[in-house]
């Protein structure tokens, strides 16, 4: 039990130190679940960054992070500028992350933060939050 807590100690400590609200950390069937509400997109990005350093490419699958950004956080608007297809919105910043939503071609989404050059954290009007490929987003 403690092994997972130790492995992801930096992740949990950072979440605590960064002011993640309603933080809940529990372990079930060899998987560590981290739930809470981040005060900003930058905090969420930082948590995914640490997760990626501990477990490169998120291959182990021994942690499930459900940390969304407080909906009160103001964001810029970005337009989905795919050629014509929907833009996948993923749980984490990587193509191997599960798809949590889609934004239609030309849809306007809220840009919560820019995780890095490739992946931006967005929220759709339907309330789906996740990472989308920045190349297909144009800030309004």
C-alpha positions as CSV (number, residue, x, y, z in Angstrom):
1,X,0.0,0.0,0.0
2,X,2.7,2.5,1.0
3,X,4.7,1.8,-2.2
4,X,2.2,3.7,-4.4
5,X,1.9,6.6,-1.8
6,X,5.7,6.8,-1.8
7,X,6.1,6.6,-5.6
8,X,3.7,9.5,-6.0
9,X,4.5,11.4,-2.9
10,X,5.8,14.4,-4.8
11,X,2.5,14.5,-6.8
12,X,0.4,14.4,-3.6
13,X,2.6,16.9,-1.8
14,X,2.5,19.3,-4.7
15,X,-1.2,19.1,-4.9
16,X,-1.5,19.8,-1.2
17,X,1.0,22.7,-1.3
18,X,-0.6,24.2,-4.4
19,X,-3.9,24.6,-2.8
20,X,-5.9,21.8,-4.6
21,X,-9.3,22.0,-2.9
22,X,-11.3,18.9,-1.8
23,X,-8.1,16.8,-2.3
24,X,-8.8,13.1,-1.9
25,X,-6.2,10.5,-2.2
26,X,-7.2,6.9,-2.0
27,X,-5.9,3.5,-3.1
28,X,-8.0,0.8,-4.6
29,X,-6.9,-2.4,-6.3
30,X,-3.3,-1.2,-6.8
31,X,-4.3,2.1,-8.2
32,X,-3.9,5.5,-6.6
33,X,-6.8,7.9,-7.1
34,X,-6.2,11.6,-6.8
35,X,-9.3,13.8,-6.9
36,X,-9.7,17.5,-6.3
37,X,-10.1,21.0,-7.7
38,X,-7.1,22.9,-8.9
39,X,-7.0,26.7,-8.2
40,X,-5.6,27.4,-11.7
41,X,-4.7,25.7,-15.0
42,X,-1.0,26.2,-14.1
43,X,-1.4,24.0,-11.1
44,X,-3.1,21.2,-13.1
45,X,-0.3,21.5,-15.7
46,X,2.3,21.2,-13.0
47,X,0.7,18.1,-11.5
48,X,0.6,16.4,-15.0
49,X,4.3,17.5,-15.4
50,X,5.3,15.7,-12.2
51,X,3.2,12.7,-13.0
52,X,5.0,12.5,-16.4
53,X,8.4,12.7,-14.8
54,X,7.6,9.9,-12.2
55,X,6.0,7.7,-14.9
56,X,7.1,8.7,-18.4
57,X,4.4,8.3,-21.0
58,X,2.0,7.4,-18.3
59,X,2.5,3.7,-19.0
60,X,2.1,2.2,-15.6
61,X,-1.5,3.0,-15.2
62,X,-1.2,2.9,-11.4
63,X,-2.6,6.4,-10.8
64,X,-5.8,8.0,-11.9
65,X,-5.8,11.8,-11.5
66,X,-9.2,13.5,-11.6
67,X,-8.2,17.1,-10.9
68,X,-10.2,19.7,-12.7
69,X,-9.7,23.5,-12.6
70,X,-12.1,25.6,-10.5
71,X,-14.7,26.8,-12.9
72,X,-14.4,30.3,-11.6
73,X,-11.0,30.6,-13.2
74,X,-11.3,33.1,-16.1
75,X,-9.8,32.1,-19.4
76,X,-9.3,33.4,-22.9
77,X,-11.3,32.0,-25.8
78,X,-9.8,29.8,-28.5
79,X,-11.3,28.6,-31.7
80,X,-11.0,25.1,-32.9
81,X,-9.2,25.4,-36.3
82,X,-9.1,21.8,-37.5
83,X,-9.5,21.3,-41.2
84,X,-13.0,19.8,-40.6
85,X,-12.9,17.1,-38.0
86,X,-13.6,17.3,-34.3
87,X,-10.7,18.0,-32.0
88,X,-10.1,15.4,-29.3
89,X,-9.9,16.6,-25.7
90,X,-7.8,14.3,-23.6
91,X,-7.5,13.6,-19.9
92,X,-3.8,14.4,-19.9
93,X,-1.3,16.0,-22.2
94,X,-0.5,13.1,-24.5
95,X,-2.0,11.1,-27.4
96,X,-2.0,8.0,-25.2
97,X,-4.4,9.7,-22.7
98,X,-8.1,8.8,-22.9
99,X,-10.4,11.1,-24.7
100,X,-12.8,12.9,-22.4
101,X,-14.6,15.0,-24.9
102,X,-14.5,16.5,-28.4
103,X,-14.8,20.1,-29.7
104,X,-16.3,20.6,-33.1
105,X,-14.6,22.3,-36.0
106,X,-14.9,26.1,-35.5
107,X,-16.2,25.7,-31.9
108,X,-15.1,28.3,-29.4
109,X,-13.6,26.8,-26.2
110,X,-12.2,28.4,-23.1
111,X,-8.4,28.3,-22.9
112,X,-7.6,27.5,-19.2
113,X,-3.8,27.4,-19.6
114,X,-1.1,26.5,-22.0
115,X,0.6,23.4,-20.6
116,X,3.3,23.6,-23.1
117,X,3.9,24.3,-26.8
118,X,2.0,21.2,-27.9
119,X,-0.8,20.8,-25.4
120,X,-3.3,23.4,-24.1
121,X,-5.8,22.9,-21.3
122,X,-9.3,23.8,-22.5
123,X,-12.9,23.6,-21.3
124,X,-15.8,23.3,-23.7
125,X,-19.2,25.0,-23.1
126,X,-20.5,21.5,-22.1
127,X,-18.0,21.6,-19.2
128,X,-15.6,19.0,-20.5
129,X,-12.1,19.8,-19.5
130,X,-8.9,18.4,-20.8
131,X,-5.9,18.8,-23.0
132,X,-6.1,19.5,-26.7
133,X,-3.5,19.7,-29.4
134,X,-2.4,23.3,-29.6
135,X,-1.8,23.3,-33.3
136,X,-5.6,23.1,-33.9
137,X,-6.4,26.0,-31.5
138,X,-6.3,29.7,-32.4
139,X,-6.6,32.2,-29.5
140,X,-9.4,34.7,-30.2
